[in-house]
Amino acid sequence: MRIDVHAHLWTARYLDRLERLGKTDTATQRGIGADATGADLEHRFALMDRAGIDLQVLSVAPQCPHLEKESEASALARAANDMYAELVDRHPGRFRAFAAVPLPHVDAALDETARALDGLGAVGVGVTTTVLGRTLADPLLWPLYEELDRRGAVLYVHPAGEGAASPLITRHGMTWMVGAPVEDTVAMMHLVLAGIPARYPRMRVLASHLGGVLPLLPPRLDDHLAFESPDTPELPSVALRRLWYDTVSHVHPPALAAAAATFGADRLVLGTDYPYEDGERFQQAVEYVGRSGLAPLDAAAVLDTNAARLLDLTGP
C-alpha cells in the first residue's frame, strides 16, 4: 500500500477559529488547494491516482491547537479531529489522520489522544517541533510520551514555522526554506539528548523532511557528546536509528541517499508535503525515490511497505 505520511488539510473554518484566538500566520494555508471542499478534494485525488498513492495521512501542522488557554486548545483540537474523522468516514480508502492535541495541557491532551485513537480512528498524534516555546524534551510532555509508548503509537513531528526562534533566520527571509529543516534537526536532538527514544522505545517518532540535516551529523554528534552533553544515555548515532523519517526533501536525491545510508532505508517513509508540492512536483516527490540510488528493494519498501508497517496498516 502506497501511503503519503506528510500531507496537509485545513478548512477555512478551522483557520478562522485560529485567527480569532490570536494566530496571525494562517495566510500560507489559505487558497492553496488544502481545503475539504469538492474541487480541492477532486484535484487531490487526481494527483494521488497519478502518483499511485492509495492513502494520505492528514495533519493540521503547523497550525496545531497549541494555545495558552486550555479550554480554547481543547475545543479546537476536538473540532480538528472531528473534521478529520468525518472526512475519513467519507473517504476511508483515501485518508487517515494524525490527531491534533491541546498542548501544553497534558491531561487534556491525554484525554483527546484516547478519544481520537480509540474512537475516531486516528493513526497517531501530530505536534510541532516546539510547543509555545517549550522543547519537545520538556518533562511536562513525558506523560503523553508514556501513553504513546504504552500504545506503541506514532508521534509525528512537523516544524512550527518559527525559524527555530532565531532572528537570524526569521528576519532574513528564511523562515521556511532554512528554518524548517533547522527546527526538525533541533527538535530531534532535544529528544535524543533527553533520552526520549530509549526511554519510550515503543513510541514511534516520525520526523519531517528527512530529519533536517541529521543525515549528515551522526559522527560529529557522537564525537562532541563527551564534552557537550555527557549525560546523554546513548550515542546519537544509535538513538537516531530508533526514529522514522519522511522523504520530503523537495526532490533532492542526494539527501534521500544520505538519509538511507545513515538511518537505514527501513526507517524512511514516503511523504509529499501536499499541497505545497503540487502538480508535477507532487508526482516527482514520489518518483524521485526510485532514482535516488537506493537499491530497488529498498526503494520499493520506502514507497510501498514501510509506512504501512509504521502505522500498523498492514492487515487485510
C-alpha positions in Angstrom: 0.0 0.0 0.0 1.4 3.4 -1.0 0.9 5.8 1.9 1.8 9.5 1.9 2.5 10.4 5.6 3.1 14.1 5.1 0.0 15.8 3.7 -1.9 18.8 5.0 -5.6 19.7 5.0 -7.3 22.6 6.8 -10.8 24.0 6.5 -11.3 27.7 6.3 -13.5 27.4 9.4 -10.6 25.9 11.4 -8.2 28.6 10.3 -10.8 31.3 11.0 -11.1 30.0 14.6 -7.3 30.0 15.0 -7.2 33.6 13.9 -10.0 34.6 16.3 -7.8 33.1 19.0 -4.8 35.2 18.1 -2.9 33.3 15.4 -1.5 35.6 12.8 0.1 33.3 10.3 -2.7 31.4 8.7 -2.4 33.1 5.3 0.1 30.5 4.0 -2.5 27.8 4.5 -5.3 29.5 2.6 -6.2 29.3 -1.1 -3.7 26.6 -1.9 -6.0 23.6 -2.5 -5.8 22.3 1.0 -9.5 22.5 1.9 -12.0 19.7 2.3 -14.2 21.1 -0.5 -15.2 19.2 -3.6 -12.9 20.9 -6.1 -9.9 20.7 -3.8 -10.6 17.0 -3.0 -11.1 16.1 -6.6 -7.7 17.7 -7.5 -6.0 16.0 -4.6 -7.4 12.6 -5.6 -6.4 13.0 -9.2 -2.8 13.7 -8.2 -2.8 10.8 -5.8 -4.1 8.5 -8.6 -1.4 9.8 -11.0 1.3 9.1 -8.4 -0.1 5.7 -7.4 -0.8 6.9 -3.8 -3.5 4.9 -2.1 -3.7 6.8 1.2 -2.7 10.1 2.7 -2.3 10.7 6.4 -3.5 14.2 7.2 -2.3 16.7 9.8 -3.1 20.2 10.8 0.5 21.1 11.5 1.9 23.7 11.6 -1.5 25.1 12.7 -1.8 22.8 15.7 -4.1 23.8 18.6 -1.2 24.6 20.9 -2.7 27.5 22.8 -2.2 29.0 26.3 -5.9 28.7 27.3 -6.8 25.0 27.9 -10.5 25.4 27.0 -9.7 27.0 23.7 -7.0 24.5 22.8 -9.2 21.6 23.7 -12.2 22.8 21.8 -10.1 23.4 18.7 -8.4 20.0 18.9 -11.8 18.3 19.2 -13.0 20.3 16.2 -10.0 19.3 14.1 -10.2 15.7 15.0 -14.0 15.5 14.4 -13.4 17.2 11.0 -10.8 14.6 10.1 -12.9 11.7 11.4 -15.8 12.8 9.2 -13.5 13.1 6.2 -12.0 9.6 6.8 -15.5 8.2 7.2 -16.5 9.6 3.8 -13.2 8.5 2.1 -11.9 5.5 4.1 -9.8 4.3 1.2 -8.1 7.7 0.8 -7.4 9.2 4.2 -6.2 8.6 7.7 -5.1 11.3 10.2 -2.7 12.2 12.9 -4.7 13.6 15.8 -4.4 17.2 17.0 -3.9 17.5 20.7 -4.3 20.6 23.0 -0.8 21.0 24.3 0.8 22.1 26.6 -2.2 20.9 28.6 -1.1 17.4 29.1 -4.2 16.0 30.9 -6.4 17.4 28.2 -4.0 16.1 25.5 -4.2 12.6 27.1 -8.0 12.7 27.0 -8.0 13.8 23.4 -5.4 11.2 22.4 -7.6 8.5 23.8 -10.7 9.8 22.1 -9.0 10.2 18.8 -7.1 6.9 18.7 -9.9 4.8 20.3 -13.0 6.4 18.9 -12.1 8.3 15.8 -9.6 6.0 14.1 -6.5 8.3 14.2 -3.2 6.6 13.5 -1.1 8.7 15.8 -0.6 12.2 17.2 0.8 15.2 15.5 2.7 18.0 17.1 5.0 20.8 16.1 8.7 21.0 16.9 8.1 23.3 19.8 5.0 23.9 21.9 4.6 27.6 22.8 8.4 27.9 23.1 8.8 24.6 25.0 11.2 22.0 23.7 9.6 18.6 23.0 12.0 17.2 25.6 10.2 19.2 28.3 9.3 16.8 31.1 5.8 18.3 31.1 5.2 16.3 27.9 6.5 13.0 29.2 3.1 11.7 30.3 1.9 12.0 26.7 5.0 10.0 25.5 4.4 7.4 28.2 0.9 6.9 26.9 2.0 6.7 23.2 4.7 4.3 24.3 2.1 2.1 26.0 0.1 2.1 22.9 3.0 1.7 20.5 1.6 4.8 18.7 3.2 7.3 16.4 4.3 10.8 17.3 4.5 12.9 14.1 6.6 16.0 14.4 6.4 18.9 12.0 8.1 22.3 12.0 6.3 25.1 13.8 7.3 27.7 11.3 9.1 30.0 13.7 12.6 29.8 12.2 13.9 27.9 15.3 13.2 31.1 17.2 16.2 32.8 15.6 16.0 36.3 14.2 19.0 35.4 12.0 16.5 33.2 10.2 13.1 34.9 10.5 14.3 38.5 9.8 16.2 37.4 6.7 13.5 35.7 4.6 14.5 32.1 5.6 11.7 31.0 8.0 10.7 28.0 5.9 13.5 27.4 3.4 16.1 27.2 6.2 14.2 27.4 9.4 12.0 24.4 8.9 14.9 21.8 8.5 16.7 23.5 11.4 13.6 23.0 13.5 13.5 19.4 12.5 17.1 18.9 13.4 16.9 20.7 16.8 13.7 19.1 17.9 15.0 15.5 17.2 18.3 16.3 19.0 16.3 17.6 22.0 14.6 14.2 22.2 17.9 12.4 21.7 19.8 14.3 24.4 17.0 13.8 26.8 17.0 10.1 26.2 13.4 10.0 24.9 13.9 7.4 22.2 15.4 4.9 24.6 13.0 5.8 27.5 10.0 5.2 25.3 11.1 2.7 22.7 7.6 1.7 21.6 6.6 5.3 20.8 7.3 5.7 17.1 8.7 9.2 16.5 8.3 10.3 12.9 10.4 13.3 11.8 9.6 15.5 8.8 12.0 16.4 6.0 14.4 13.5 6.5 15.2 14.9 9.9 16.6 18.2 8.6 20.4 18.0 8.4 20.6 15.0 10.8 21.7 12.6 8.0 25.0 14.5 7.8 25.8 14.7 11.5 26.0 11.4 13.5 29.8 11.1 13.7 30.0 14.8 14.8 27.3 14.3 17.3 28.9 11.2 18.8 32.3 12.9 18.9 31.0 16.0 20.7 28.9 14.2 23.2 31.5 13.7 25.9 32.3 17.4 26.4 28.9 19.0 25.5 26.2 16.6 26.6 27.9 13.9 28.7 24.7 12.8 30.5 23.1 11.6 27.2 22.1 8.0 27.8 23.1 6.6 24.4 25.1 7.8 21.4 23.1 10.0 19.0 24.0 7.7 16.1 22.2 4.9 18.0 19.2 6.9 19.1 18.6 8.4 15.7 18.2 4.9 14.2 15.2 4.4 16.5 13.3 7.2 14.8 11.5 7.3 11.4 11.8 10.0 8.7 9.6 11.1 5.9 11.1 11.6 2.4 10.2 15.2 1.9 13.4 16.8 0.5 11.9 18.8 -2.3 13.0 16.1 -4.7 16.8 16.1 -3.9 18.1 12.6 -4.5 21.4 13.0 -2.7 19.6 14.0 0.5 17.5 10.8 0.4 20.5 8.7 -0.4 22.3 10.2 2.7 19.3 9.5 4.9 19.1 5.9 3.8 22.8 5.4 4.3 22.7 7.0 7.8 19.5 5.7 9.2 18.7 2.7 7.0 16.1 2.6 4.2 13.8 0.7 6.5 13.3 3.9 8.6 12.2 6.1 5.6 8.5 6.6 4.7 7.0 8.4 1.7 6.0 12.0 2.2 4.9 14.6 -0.4 4.2 17.8 1.7 1.0 18.3 -0.3 -0.3 20.9 -1.2 3.0 22.7 -1.0 4.3 20.2 -3.5 1.5 20.3 -6.2 1.1 19.3 -9.8 4.1 17.8 -11.5 6.2 18.5 -8.4 3.8 16.2 -6.4 4.5 13.3 -8.8 8.2 14.0 -8.7 8.1 13.8 -4.9 7.1 10.1 -5.4 9.2 9.3 -8.5 12.5 10.6 -7.1 12.6 7.8 -4.6 13.3 5.4 -7.4 16.1 7.4 -8.9 18.0 8.3 -5.7 20.5 5.5 -5.9 18.6 3.2 -3.4 18.7 -0.5 -4.2 15.4 -1.4 -5.9 14.1 -3.4 -3.0 14.9 -0.5 -0.6 13.1 2.0 -2.9 10.1 -0.3 -3.1 10.0 -0.6 0.7 10.2 3.2 1.1 7.4 3.7 -1.4 5.0 0.8 -0.6 5.6 -1.1 2.7 7.5 1.0 5.4 4.7 3.4 6.2 2.1 0.6 6.5 4.4 -1.1 9.0 5.0 2.1 10.9 1.2 2.9 11.1 0.1 -0.7 11.7 -1.9 -0.7 8.5 -0.5 -4.0 7.2 -3.6 -6.1 7.9 -6.3 -7.1 5.5 
